[in-house]
Every structure is written in structure tokens, then in C-alpha cells.
Amino acid sequence: MVQCPLCKKLVKSLHKKSHLIPEWMYKDCYYDKHKLLYANTISKDIREKQKGFYDEIICCNCESESQTYDHYASLILHQKNSSVYKAINRTTKQIALKEEILNLSYWENIDFLKFQKFVFACVLRTHLSEKKSRRSLFAEKHFEGMREIYKNNSIIDDMTYPIVVFKLPDDDKYINRVDLSSSIKVLNHNVVDFYGAGYTFWVFVSKHKKPDFVQKLCLNHNGSLYLIYRYFEDTGKFKALIKSNFEKDFKNFRSKKDR
Ligand SMILES: [Zn+2]
């Protein structure tokens, strides 16, 4: 028997193919029918990848539970014709943050628990997969803290691990990218970010008080969220890739493949 790290139950075996990030988040990233270009910015590894991103990390029950949340997210983020997508109230807003004017979309009527669990599931699954290679996204106490909120439906908590969402404008040339969860620093806070289907997700993983903009813009337990529009080239991640020459290596690799 083996213990599932998510529900802590003893099971015969774990699910063989838990998606680290749901397939709908990168189905537009295949450059031919079955091939993704895989670029690991830490190991500087660039290669073709034929399969999606999955691992043997959680039990079958936890996997099917997480698929419910993945499906909900695909409806509200991606499937414009679905009734669930249409049930979200979206209005455009601009707010000034320090010297910057942010273009935002204000969303209401989100099923808070389902959407939070979708984001947490992506982060928790990737953390478990990383742990198998002796890496991690955050300290174990944060895994347990996030797991507790994820598994216990009576906990309504939007501020211990707040979620901020960015959207690439539709004309962004980097829209077909997918990034698995990785840890970054934002204003001295530990943040886990992941990216796919034109959206970037930030989860703040720290004990200190969260920055004001996070408290204002994050997914709120009342089902609202400010979505921030931002070009990939304006992100710290892009600037770091340019600085490391990685973006150039990636383009060279890609143009060889396209020939
Ligand atoms: Zn489980």
C-alpha cells in the first residue's frame, strides 16, 4: 500500500498520469499535432516533447477530484460558448497603481472554492512531482497549509495563499507558451507562478502581510477577481530570459525545427 500525499489515504497504487497542469492549458502550444517544444529555464534544456506534463503523484480519487476543478477553470477561462463562462460578470476597469495605469477586467460570480482549488491543485501537483527529483516549490509547512485549505471545504480562506491572475492581450506574440509552476520573488515575497492558455497565475506563499495590490486584486472569497492585462515582454520573467540569452537559444532551436 502507498499513502496518497494529498488525501493521506492508503491506496493500492497512485494514478499513473496526473496532469501537472491541465491539458486544455497547452493544447494550443503543440506546434504540430503531437509535439511541444519543451524549454526548462533552470537546466537550460530545450527539446521536443511528445507527451504532456504528468506524473505519478496522487491517488485516483484525488486525480478525479482535481479534474472537476480543472474543468471548471477551462469553462470560465477558455470556453466562451459555455453557460458557465457566460455566468461570469466581466467589466473593464483602469486603476492607477503607483505610477502605472493598469488595464483590468473585473470578474464577479466566480465559484471561489472551485477556482481556488484549480489553482492550488496545479501548484500542489507540481510540488509533489518536483519533490521526486529532490526539488520543491516551497517549504513542507506551506504544502501542508495549502493542502489543508484544498481538502477542507469548510475553510474559506482567500488571504493565506492569495491568487493573482494576469492575462496576455490576444495580440501577444508569446500567447502560445506554457510554464509549469516555479518559484519566483515578487517584492521580497515568495510566489509560485505558472502559465498557460494566455493566463499567468501567481500564488503568494509567505507568512508576512501581503502587498496592498495583492489584497486589492486577488481572487476574493466573494467570487470576484481583478484580471490584469500585461504583455509577456513586460514581465520580469521575460527580462530574465533575455538577460540569460535563453530566449535567443529558444528562437534558434525553434527556427531549426521550422525549416
Ligand atoms: Zn488521494
Residues whose N, C-alpha, C, O or C-beta is under 5 A from the ligand:
A	BS01	ZN	C4 L6 C7 C59 C62
